[in-house]
Amino acid sequence: MGKSRFYLGDVGNGAAMKLVVNMIMGSMMASFSEGMILGQKMGLDPGVLVEVISQGAISAPMYSMKGPSMIKGSYAPAFPLKHQQKDLRLALAMAEEVSQPIPVAAATNELYKVAKAHGLGEEDFSAVIEALKAEL
């Protein structure tokens, strides 16, 4: 999760932090995937799209790190998709415990479930883009 250390208080808060961070990351990747596919269908160069995103207000290292391999359709696992979906499922359960709706994460979880059902569980979580492609 990074190189810094943080005091998070009570036992269990570290696990909660991990789930919240991974929930956000999964949702970001799903949205990025949608944008990549829409951009391509509109005739935009996906490499240029990644560059534009990396220089704007929504810049995040994940986009410039994962974008080029996603363009190539290469998903060597750094964080397997099945683990991303598991963390989304656990975040949904955690949210339920405190009566917090997280509809974006719920929709994202469904997309990762589709990707898993198509045999992408062992691939990197960025393979979720394949679940959005018409040929699946």
DSSP file with accessible surface (Angstrom, degrees, kcal/mol):
  #  RESIDUE AA STRUCTURE BP1 BP2  ACC     N-H-->O    O-->H-N    N-H-->O    O-->H-N    TCO  KAPPA ALPHA  PHI   PSI    X-CA   Y-CA   Z-CA
    1    1 A M              0   0  159      0, 0.0     2,-0.3     0, 0.0     3,-0.1   0.000 360.0 360.0 360.0  -8.7    0.0    0.0    0.0
    2    2 A G        -     0   0   67      1,-0.1     0, 0.0     0, 0.0     0, 0.0  -0.871 360.0 -86.4 148.3-178.1    3.0    2.3    0.2
    3    3 A K  S    S+     0   0  209     -2,-0.3     2,-0.2     2,-0.1    -1,-0.1   0.545  92.0  88.0-103.0  -8.9    6.2    3.0    2.0
    4    4 A S        -     0   0   90     -3,-0.1     2,-0.4     1,-0.0     0, 0.0  -0.498  67.0-135.9 -88.0 160.9    4.8    5.1    4.9
    5    5 A R        -     0   0  240     -2,-0.2     2,-0.4     2,-0.0    -2,-0.1  -0.944  19.2-170.8-116.6 140.7    3.5    3.9    8.2
    6    6 A F        -     0   0  161     -2,-0.4     2,-0.6     0, 0.0    -2,-0.0  -0.988  24.3-129.3-131.1 140.1    0.3    5.2    9.7
    7    7 A Y        +     0   0  208     -2,-0.4    -2,-0.0     1,-0.1     0, 0.0  -0.783  27.3 178.2 -85.2 122.0   -1.2    4.7   13.2
    8    8 A L        -     0   0   60     -2,-0.6     2,-0.4     1,-0.3    -1,-0.1   0.362  29.8-133.5-110.4   4.2   -4.8    3.7   12.5
    9    9 A G        +     0   0   32      4,-0.0    -1,-0.3     3,-0.0     3,-0.1  -0.664  65.8  43.8  90.0-129.9   -6.1    3.1   16.0
   10   10 A D  S >  S-     0   0  128     -2,-0.4     3,-2.1     1,-0.1     4,-0.3  -0.028  92.4 -86.9 -60.4 155.1   -8.1    0.1   17.0
   11   11 A V  T 3  S+     0   0  155      1,-0.3    -1,-0.1     2,-0.1     0, 0.0  -0.342 117.1  33.2 -57.2 134.4   -7.3   -3.5   15.9
   12   12 A G  T 3> S+     0   0   44     -3,-0.1     4,-2.1    -2,-0.0    -1,-0.3   0.148  86.5 102.2 101.4 -19.0   -9.0   -4.1   12.6
   13   13 A N  H <> S+     0   0   67     -3,-2.1     4,-2.5     1,-0.2     5,-0.2   0.827  77.7  57.3 -68.8 -29.0   -8.6   -0.5   11.3
   14   14 A G  H  > S+     0   0   41     -4,-0.3     4,-2.4     2,-0.2    -1,-0.2   0.926 108.1  46.5 -64.8 -42.9   -5.7   -1.6    9.1
   15   15 A A  H  > S+     0   0   61      2,-0.2     4,-2.3     1,-0.2    -2,-0.2   0.909 112.2  50.9 -65.3 -40.2   -7.8   -4.2    7.4
   16   16 A A  H  X S+     0   0   30     -4,-2.1     4,-2.6     1,-0.2    -2,-0.2   0.921 109.5  50.7 -63.3 -41.5  -10.6   -1.6    6.9
   17   17 A M  H  X S+     0   0   81     -4,-2.5     4,-2.9     1,-0.2     5,-0.3   0.930 109.3  51.0 -61.6 -45.6   -8.1    0.8    5.4
   18   18 A K  H  X S+     0   0   72     -4,-2.4     4,-2.7     1,-0.2     5,-0.2   0.927 111.6  47.4 -58.3 -44.9   -6.9   -1.8    3.0
   19   19 A L  H  X S+     0   0   23     -4,-2.3     4,-2.3     2,-0.2    -1,-0.2   0.907 112.6  48.4 -66.2 -40.6  -10.4   -2.6    1.9
   20   20 A V  H  X S+     0   0   56     -4,-2.6     4,-2.3     2,-0.2    -2,-0.2   0.946 113.9  46.5 -64.4 -45.8  -11.3    1.1    1.4
   21   21 A V  H  X S+     0   0   57     -4,-2.9     4,-2.7     1,-0.2    -2,-0.2   0.943 115.0  46.2 -62.4 -45.3   -8.2    1.8   -0.6
   22   22 A N  H  X S+     0   0   16     -4,-2.7     4,-2.5    -5,-0.3    -1,-0.2   0.844 109.2  55.6 -69.3 -30.7   -8.7   -1.3   -2.8
   23   23 A M  H  X S+     0   0   36     -4,-2.3     4,-2.1    -5,-0.2    -1,-0.2   0.944 110.8  44.8 -62.9 -45.7  -12.4   -0.4   -3.2
   24   24 A I  H  X S+     0   0   85     -4,-2.3     4,-2.7     1,-0.2    -2,-0.2   0.935 113.1  51.0 -63.5 -44.9  -11.4    3.0   -4.6
   25   25 A M  H  X S+     0   0   46     -4,-2.7     4,-2.4     1,-0.2    -1,-0.2   0.916 109.9  49.4 -60.9 -43.9   -8.6    1.5   -6.8
   26   26 A G  H  X S+     0   0    0     -4,-2.5     4,-2.1     1,-0.2    -1,-0.2   0.908 112.1  47.8 -63.1 -40.7  -11.0   -1.0   -8.3
   27   27 A S  H  X S+     0   0   22     -4,-2.1     4,-2.3     2,-0.2    -2,-0.2   0.898 110.7  51.9 -67.6 -39.3  -13.6    1.6   -9.1
   28   28 A M  H  X S+     0   0   59     -4,-2.7     4,-2.6     1,-0.2    -2,-0.2   0.917 110.3  48.5 -61.7 -43.5  -10.9    3.8  -10.6
   29   29 A M  H  X S+     0   0    0     -4,-2.4     4,-2.6     2,-0.2    -2,-0.2   0.896 110.3  51.1 -65.8 -39.6   -9.8    1.0  -12.8
   30   30 A A  H  X S+     0   0    6     -4,-2.1     4,-2.2     2,-0.2    -2,-0.2   0.938 113.0  45.3 -64.0 -43.2  -13.3    0.2  -13.9
   31   31 A S  H  X S+     0   0   73     -4,-2.3     4,-2.4     2,-0.2    -2,-0.2   0.912 112.2  51.5 -66.6 -42.5  -14.0    3.8  -14.8
   32   32 A F  H  X S+     0   0    9     -4,-2.6     4,-2.7     1,-0.2    -1,-0.2   0.921 109.0  52.0 -59.1 -42.6  -10.6    4.1  -16.6
   33   33 A S  H  X S+     0   0    0     -4,-2.6     4,-2.4     2,-0.2     5,-0.2   0.915 108.2  50.3 -61.6 -44.4  -11.5    1.0  -18.6
   34   34 A E  H  X S+     0   0  111     -4,-2.2     4,-2.7     1,-0.2     5,-0.2   0.925 112.1  48.1 -59.1 -44.5  -14.8    2.4  -19.7
   35   35 A G  H  X S+     0   0   33     -4,-2.4     4,-2.9     2,-0.2    -2,-0.2   0.894 109.5  52.5 -64.6 -40.1  -13.0    5.6  -20.8
   36   36 A M  H  X S+     0   0    2     -4,-2.7     4,-2.3     2,-0.2    -1,-0.2   0.936 113.2  43.4 -61.8 -45.5  -10.4    3.7  -22.7
   37   37 A I  H  X S+     0   0   18     -4,-2.4     4,-2.5     2,-0.2    -2,-0.2   0.934 115.1  48.2 -68.2 -44.8  -13.0    1.7  -24.6
   38   38 A L  H  X S+     0   0  109     -4,-2.7     4,-1.6    -5,-0.2     6,-0.2   0.940 111.7  50.9 -61.3 -44.1  -15.2    4.7  -25.3
   39   39 A G  H  <>S+     0   0    6     -4,-2.9     5,-2.9    -5,-0.2     3,-0.3   0.926 110.6  48.4 -59.0 -45.1  -12.2    6.7  -26.5
   40   40 A Q  H ><5S+     0   0   77     -4,-2.3     3,-1.7     1,-0.2    -1,-0.2   0.919 109.8  51.7 -62.3 -42.5  -11.2    4.0  -28.9
   41   41 A K  H 3<5S+     0   0  153     -4,-2.5    -1,-0.2     1,-0.3    -2,-0.2   0.775 107.8  53.5 -66.7 -23.8  -14.7    3.6  -30.3
   42   42 A M  T 3<5S-     0   0  139     -4,-1.6    -1,-0.3    -3,-0.3    -2,-0.2   0.376 124.9-104.8 -89.1   2.3  -14.7    7.4  -30.9
   43   43 A G  T < 5S+     0   0   68     -3,-1.7     2,-0.2     1,-0.3    -3,-0.2   0.591  70.3 147.5  88.1  11.7  -11.4    7.1  -32.8
   44   44 A L      < -     0   0   98     -5,-2.9    -1,-0.3    -6,-0.2    -2,-0.1  -0.568  56.2-111.8 -80.6 143.5   -9.1    8.5  -30.1
   45   45 A D     >  -     0   0   96     -2,-0.2     4,-2.4     1,-0.2     3,-0.2  -0.611  22.9-147.8 -71.5 119.5   -5.6    7.1  -29.9
   46   46 A P  H  > S+     0   0   25      0, 0.0     4,-2.4     0, 0.0     5,-0.2   0.859  95.8  55.4 -63.4 -32.1   -5.5    5.2  -26.6
   47   47 A G  H  > S+     0   0   26      2,-0.2     4,-2.0     1,-0.2     5,-0.1   0.910 109.4  46.3 -65.3 -40.1   -1.8    6.1  -26.0
   48   48 A V  H  > S+     0   0   75      2,-0.2     4,-3.0     1,-0.2     5,-0.2   0.899 109.2  55.8 -68.4 -38.5   -2.6    9.7  -26.3
   49   49 A L  H  X S+     0   0   36     -4,-2.4     4,-2.8     1,-0.2     5,-0.2   0.938 107.2  49.2 -58.3 -44.9   -5.6    9.3  -24.0
   50   50 A V  H  X S+     0   0   11     -4,-2.4     4,-2.4     1,-0.2    -1,-0.2   0.922 112.1  49.0 -61.2 -42.0   -3.3    7.8  -21.4
   51   51 A E  H  X S+     0   0  113     -4,-2.0     4,-0.8     2,-0.2    -2,-0.2   0.922 111.1  49.1 -63.1 -44.5   -0.9   10.8  -21.8
   52   52 A V  H >< S+     0   0   92     -4,-3.0     3,-1.0     1,-0.2     4,-0.5   0.942 112.8  47.6 -61.4 -46.3   -3.7   13.3  -21.5
   53   53 A I  H >< S+     0   0   24     -4,-2.8     3,-1.3     1,-0.2    -1,-0.2   0.914 107.6  56.4 -61.1 -40.3   -5.1   11.7  -18.4
   54   54 A S  H 3< S+     0   0   36     -4,-2.4    -1,-0.2     1,-0.3    -2,-0.2   0.656 110.2  45.4 -70.5 -12.1   -1.6   11.5  -16.8
   55   55 A Q  T << S+     0   0  155     -3,-1.0    -1,-0.3    -4,-0.8    -2,-0.2   0.419 104.4  76.3-107.9   0.2   -1.2   15.3  -17.2
   56   56 A G  S X  S-     0   0   37     -3,-1.3     3,-1.8    -4,-0.5    -3,-0.0  -0.306  99.4 -81.4-104.8-170.9   -4.5   16.4  -16.0
   57   57 A A  T 3  S+     0   0  114      1,-0.3    -4,-0.1    -2,-0.1    -3,-0.1   0.736 125.2  53.8 -64.0 -25.0   -6.3   16.8  -12.7
   58   58 A I  T 3  S+     0   0  110     -5,-0.2    -1,-0.3     2,-0.0    -5,-0.1   0.277  77.4 143.4 -95.5  13.6   -7.2   13.1  -12.5
   59   59 A S    <   +     0   0   63     -3,-1.8    -5,-0.1    -7,-0.1     3,-0.1  -0.226  18.5 166.8 -54.7 134.3   -3.7   12.0  -13.0
   60   60 A A    >>  -     0   0   16      1,-0.1     3,-1.3     0, 0.0     4,-1.0  -0.968  43.9-123.7-147.7 138.4   -2.8    8.9  -10.9
   61   61 A P  H 3> S+     0   0   94      0, 0.0     4,-2.3     0, 0.0     5,-0.2   0.834 107.7  67.6 -52.7 -32.3    0.2    6.7  -11.3
   62   62 A M  H 3> S+     0   0   28      1,-0.2     4,-2.8     2,-0.2     5,-0.4   0.883  97.0  53.0 -57.9 -38.2   -2.0    3.7  -11.9
   63   63 A Y  H <> S+     0   0   20     -3,-1.3     4,-2.3     1,-0.2    -1,-0.2   0.936 112.8  41.2 -67.0 -45.5   -3.2    5.0  -15.2
   64   64 A S  H  < S+     0   0   57     -4,-1.0    -1,-0.2     1,-0.2    -2,-0.2   0.810 118.8  47.9 -74.2 -25.4    0.2    5.6  -16.7
   65   65 A M  H  < S+     0   0  134     -4,-2.3     4,-0.4     2,-0.1    -2,-0.2   0.903 124.4  27.9 -77.9 -42.2    1.5    2.3  -15.3
   66   66 A K  H  X S+     0   0   30     -4,-2.8     4,-2.3    -5,-0.2     5,-0.2   0.765 104.3  76.8 -92.2 -29.5   -1.4    0.1  -16.4
   67   67 A G  H  X S+     0   0    0     -4,-2.3     4,-2.4    -5,-0.4     5,-0.2   0.910  92.6  49.9 -52.5 -52.3   -2.6    2.0  -19.5
   68   68 A P  H  > S+     0   0   59      0, 0.0     4,-1.5     0, 0.0    -1,-0.2   0.908 113.7  45.3 -58.5 -40.9    0.1    0.8  -21.9
   69   69 A S  H  >>S+     0   0   36     -4,-0.4     5,-2.8     1,-0.2     4,-0.7   0.873 110.8  54.2 -71.8 -31.8   -0.3   -2.9  -21.1
   70   70 A M  H ><5S+     0   0    4     -4,-2.3     3,-0.8     1,-0.2    -1,-0.2   0.898 104.9  54.2 -65.6 -38.9   -4.1   -2.6  -21.3
   71   71 A I  H 3<5S+     0   0   63     -4,-2.4    -1,-0.2     1,-0.3    -2,-0.2   0.901 111.6  45.2 -60.6 -38.4   -3.7   -1.1  -24.8
   72   72 A K  H 3<5S-     0   0  173     -4,-1.5    -1,-0.3    -5,-0.2    -2,-0.2   0.570 113.5-119.7 -80.4 -10.7   -1.7   -4.2  -25.7
   73   73 A G  T <<5 +     0   0   37     -3,-0.8     2,-0.5    -4,-0.7    -3,-0.2   0.795  66.9 141.1  73.3  29.4   -4.1   -6.6  -24.0
   74   74 A S      < +     0   0   64     -5,-2.8    -1,-0.3    -6,-0.1    -2,-0.1  -0.917  25.2 175.1-110.2 122.6   -1.4   -7.8  -21.7
   75   75 A Y        +     0   0   15     -2,-0.5    49,-2.4    -3,-0.1    52,-0.1  -0.336   1.7 174.8-127.7  51.9   -2.4   -8.4  -18.1
   76   76 A A        -     0   0   76     47,-0.2     2,-0.3     1,-0.1     3,-0.2  -0.399  44.7-106.5 -58.4 125.2    0.6   -9.9  -16.3
   77   77 A P        +     0   0   78      0, 0.0    -1,-0.1     0, 0.0    46,-0.1  -0.399  58.7 149.4 -71.4 121.8   -0.7  -10.1  -12.7
   78   78 A A  S    S+     0   0   81     -2,-0.3    -2,-0.0     1,-0.3    46,-0.0   0.617  94.6  11.1-103.4 -39.1    0.6   -7.6  -10.1
   79   79 A F  S    S-     0   0   47     -3,-0.2    46,-2.2    43,-0.0    -1,-0.3  -0.910  95.5-126.7-137.8 103.3   -2.7   -7.7   -8.2
   80   80 A P  B >>  -A  124   0A  26      0, 0.0     4,-1.7     0, 0.0     3,-0.9  -0.221  11.3-127.1 -58.2 141.6   -4.9  -10.6   -9.5
   81   81 A L  H 3> S+     0   0    0     42,-3.3     4,-2.7    39,-0.4     5,-0.2   0.863 108.6  61.0 -55.4 -38.5   -8.4   -9.6  -10.6
   82   82 A K  H 3> S+     0   0   71     39,-2.6     4,-1.9    41,-0.3    -1,-0.3   0.860 105.2  48.1 -61.6 -32.8   -9.9  -12.3   -8.3
   83   83 A H  H <> S+     0   0   71     -3,-0.9     4,-2.4    38,-0.3    -1,-0.2   0.864 109.2  52.9 -75.1 -35.1   -8.3  -10.5   -5.3
   84   84 A Q  H  X S+     0   0    0     -4,-1.7     4,-2.1     2,-0.2    -2,-0.2   0.936 111.0  46.7 -62.8 -45.0   -9.7   -7.2   -6.4
   85   85 A Q  H  X S+     0   0    9     -4,-2.7     4,-2.6     2,-0.2    -2,-0.2   0.912 110.3  53.3 -65.3 -38.9  -13.1   -8.6   -6.6
   86   86 A K  H  X S+     0   0   66     -4,-1.9     4,-2.7    -5,-0.2    -1,-0.2   0.935 109.4  48.7 -60.3 -44.2  -12.8  -10.3   -3.2
   87   87 A D  H  X S+     0   0    0     -4,-2.4     4,-2.4     1,-0.2    -1,-0.2   0.876 110.0  51.4 -67.3 -35.3  -11.8   -7.0   -1.7
   88   88 A L  H  X S+     0   0    0     -4,-2.1     4,-2.4     2,-0.2    -1,-0.2   0.935 110.6  49.2 -63.4 -44.3  -14.8   -5.2   -3.3
   89   89 A R  H  X S+     0   0  125     -4,-2.6     4,-2.0     1,-0.2    -2,-0.2   0.928 112.8  47.0 -60.7 -43.1  -17.1   -7.9   -1.9
   90   90 A L  H  X S+     0   0   64     -4,-2.7     4,-2.5     1,-0.2    -1,-0.2   0.873 110.1  52.8 -68.6 -34.9  -15.6   -7.5    1.6
   91   91 A A  H  X S+     0   0    2     -4,-2.4     4,-2.7     2,-0.2    -1,-0.2   0.897 107.7  52.1 -65.8 -39.0  -15.9   -3.7    1.3
   92   92 A L  H  X S+     0   0   42     -4,-2.4     4,-2.1     2,-0.2    -2,-0.2   0.919 110.8  47.3 -62.1 -41.7  -19.5   -4.1    0.4
   93   93 A A  H  X S+     0   0   49     -4,-2.0     4,-1.9     2,-0.2    -2,-0.2   0.910 111.6  50.7 -65.8 -41.0  -20.0   -6.3    3.5
   94   94 A M  H  X S+     0   0   47     -4,-2.5     4,-1.0     1,-0.2    -2,-0.2   0.918 110.2  49.8 -62.4 -43.2  -18.2   -3.8    5.7
   95   95 A A  H ><>S+     0   0   10     -4,-2.7     5,-2.9     1,-0.2     3,-0.6   0.890 107.2  55.0 -63.4 -38.4  -20.3   -1.0    4.3
   96   96 A E  H ><5S+     0   0  153     -4,-2.1     3,-1.5     1,-0.2    -1,-0.2   0.899 101.0  59.6 -60.9 -39.4  -23.4   -3.0    5.1
   97   97 A E  H 3<5S+     0   0  157     -4,-1.9    -1,-0.2     1,-0.3    -2,-0.2   0.798 114.5  35.2 -60.1 -30.2  -22.3   -3.4    8.7
   98   98 A V  T <<5S-     0   0  109     -4,-1.0    -1,-0.3    -3,-0.6    -2,-0.2   0.193 113.2-114.7-110.9  16.1  -22.3    0.4    9.2
   99   99 A S  T < 5 +     0   0  105     -3,-1.5    -3,-0.2     1,-0.2    -2,-0.1   0.868  64.3 148.8  54.3  42.7  -25.4    1.1    6.9
  100  100 A Q      < -     0   0  114     -5,-2.9    -1,-0.2    -8,-0.1     2,-0.2  -0.917  41.9-139.5-109.0 112.8  -23.3    3.0    4.3
  101  101 A P        +     0   0   97      0, 0.0    -9,-0.0     0, 0.0    -5,-0.0  -0.494  21.7 178.1 -68.4 136.8  -24.5    2.7    0.8
  102  102 A I     >  +     0   0   38     -2,-0.2     4,-2.1     1,-0.1     5,-0.1  -0.576   9.7 164.2-134.8  71.8  -21.7    2.4   -1.8
  103  103 A P  H  > S+     0   0   97      0, 0.0     4,-2.3     0, 0.0     5,-0.2   0.813  73.4  54.3 -64.8 -32.8  -23.5    2.0   -5.1
  104  104 A V  H  > S+     0   0  100      2,-0.2     4,-2.6     1,-0.2     5,-0.2   0.943 110.8  46.4 -66.6 -44.1  -20.4    2.7   -7.3
  105  105 A A  H  > S+     0   0    5      2,-0.2     4,-2.7     1,-0.2    -1,-0.2   0.886 110.5  54.2 -64.6 -35.9  -18.5    0.0   -5.6
  106  106 A A  H  X S+     0   0   37     -4,-2.1     4,-1.8     2,-0.2    -1,-0.2   0.934 111.0  44.5 -64.0 -44.6  -21.5   -2.4   -5.9
  107  107 A A  H  X S+     0   0   64     -4,-2.3     4,-1.7     1,-0.2    -2,-0.2   0.909 113.0  52.1 -65.7 -39.4  -21.7   -1.8   -9.7
  108  108 A T  H  X S+     0   0   12     -4,-2.6     4,-2.4     1,-0.2     5,-0.2   0.913 105.7  54.8 -62.6 -43.0  -17.9   -2.1   -9.9
  109  109 A N  H  X S+     0   0    8     -4,-2.7     4,-2.3     1,-0.2    -1,-0.2   0.909 105.5  53.0 -58.0 -41.3  -18.0   -5.5   -8.1
  110  110 A E  H  X S+     0   0   99     -4,-1.8     4,-2.0     1,-0.2    -1,-0.2   0.897 107.8  51.1 -62.7 -39.1  -20.5   -6.8  -10.6
  111  111 A L  H  X S+     0   0   26     -4,-1.7     4,-2.3     1,-0.2    -1,-0.2   0.928 110.3  48.4 -64.7 -42.4  -18.2   -5.8  -13.4
  112  112 A Y  H  X S+     0   0    0     -4,-2.4     4,-2.6     1,-0.2    -1,-0.2   0.870 108.4  55.3 -66.3 -33.3  -15.3   -7.7  -11.8
  113  113 A K  H  X S+     0   0   87     -4,-2.3     4,-2.5    -5,-0.2    -1,-0.2   0.905 106.9  50.1 -64.4 -40.4  -17.6  -10.7  -11.3
  114  114 A V  H  X S+     0   0   62     -4,-2.0     4,-1.2     2,-0.2    -2,-0.2   0.936 110.7  49.6 -61.0 -46.2  -18.3  -10.7  -15.0
  115  115 A A  H ><>S+     0   0    0     -4,-2.3     5,-1.9     1,-0.2     3,-0.5   0.918 111.4  49.0 -60.3 -42.6  -14.6  -10.6  -15.7
  116  116 A K  H ><5S+     0   0   86     -4,-2.6     3,-2.0     1,-0.2     5,-0.5   0.911 106.3  56.1 -62.6 -41.6  -14.0  -13.5  -13.3
  117  117 A A  H 3<5S+     0   0   84     -4,-2.5    -1,-0.2     1,-0.3    -2,-0.2   0.749 102.8  57.4 -63.8 -22.6  -16.7  -15.5  -14.9
  118  118 A H  T <<5S-     0   0   92     -4,-1.2    -1,-0.3    -3,-0.5    -2,-0.2   0.127 126.9 -98.6 -95.5  19.6  -14.9  -15.1  -18.2
  119  119 A G  T < 5S+     0   0   63     -3,-2.0     3,-0.3     1,-0.1    -3,-0.2   0.686  90.4 120.0  80.5  20.8  -11.8  -16.7  -16.8
  120  120 A L    > < +     0   0   27     -5,-1.9     3,-1.2     1,-0.2   -39,-0.4   0.326  35.5 107.6-100.1   8.6   -9.8  -13.5  -16.0
  121  121 A G  T 3  S+     0   0   11     -5,-0.5   -39,-2.6     1,-0.3   -38,-0.3   0.806  80.9  46.2 -58.2 -33.7   -9.4  -14.1  -12.3
  122  122 A E  T 3  S+     0   0  120     -3,-0.3    -1,-0.3   -41,-0.2    -2,-0.1   0.612  98.8  88.3 -85.9 -13.7   -5.7  -14.9  -12.4
  123  123 A E  S <  S-     0   0   74     -3,-1.2   -42,-3.3     1,-0.2   -41,-0.3  -0.304  96.7 -76.2 -76.8 168.3   -4.9  -11.9  -14.7
  124  124 A D  B >   -A   80   0A   2    -49,-2.4     3,-2.5   -44,-0.3    -1,-0.2  -0.279  45.8-110.0 -60.0 151.3   -4.1   -8.5  -13.4
  125  125 A F  G >  S+     0   0    5    -46,-2.2     3,-1.7     1,-0.3    -1,-0.1   0.746 114.8  73.6 -60.6 -19.6   -7.1   -6.5  -12.1
  126  126 A S  G >  S+     0   0    1      1,-0.3     3,-1.7   -47,-0.2    -1,-0.3   0.701  74.9  81.8 -67.9 -13.6   -6.7   -4.2  -15.1
  127  127 A A  G X   +     0   0    0     -3,-2.5     3,-2.2     1,-0.3     4,-0.5   0.597  62.7  93.5 -67.5  -5.2   -8.1   -7.1  -17.2
  128  128 A V  G X>  +     0   0    0     -3,-1.7     3,-1.3     1,-0.3     4,-0.5   0.801  68.8  74.1 -57.4 -24.8  -11.5   -5.9  -16.1
  129  129 A I  G X4 S+     0   0    4     -3,-1.7     3,-1.4     1,-0.3     4,-0.5   0.846  85.9  63.4 -56.7 -31.5  -11.4   -3.9  -19.4
  130  130 A E  G X4 S+     0   0   36     -3,-2.2     3,-0.9     1,-0.3    -1,-0.3   0.800  92.1  62.8 -66.2 -27.6  -12.1   -7.2  -21.2
  131  131 A A  G <4 S+     0   0   16     -3,-1.3    -1,-0.3    -4,-0.5    -2,-0.2   0.698 102.3  52.2 -68.9 -18.1  -15.4   -7.5  -19.4
  132  132 A L  G << S+     0   0   54     -3,-1.4     2,-0.3    -4,-0.5    -1,-0.2   0.542  86.9 100.9 -93.9 -10.0  -16.5   -4.3  -21.2
  133  133 A K  S X  S-     0   0   50     -3,-0.9     3,-1.7    -4,-0.5    -3,-0.0  -0.573  76.7-128.2 -81.0 141.6  -15.6   -5.4  -24.6
  134  134 A A  T 3  S+     0   0   82      1,-0.3    -1,-0.1    -2,-0.3    -4,-0.0   0.781 100.6  68.8 -59.6 -30.9  -18.5   -6.6  -26.9
  135  135 A E  T 3         0   0  152     -5,-0.0    -1,-0.3     0, 0.0    -4,-0.1   0.618 360.0 360.0 -72.4  -8.7  -16.8   -9.9  -27.7
  136  136 A L    <         0   0   83     -3,-1.7   -21,-0.0    -6,-0.2   -18,-0.0  -0.556 360.0 360.0 -81.9 360.0  -17.1  -11.3  -24.2
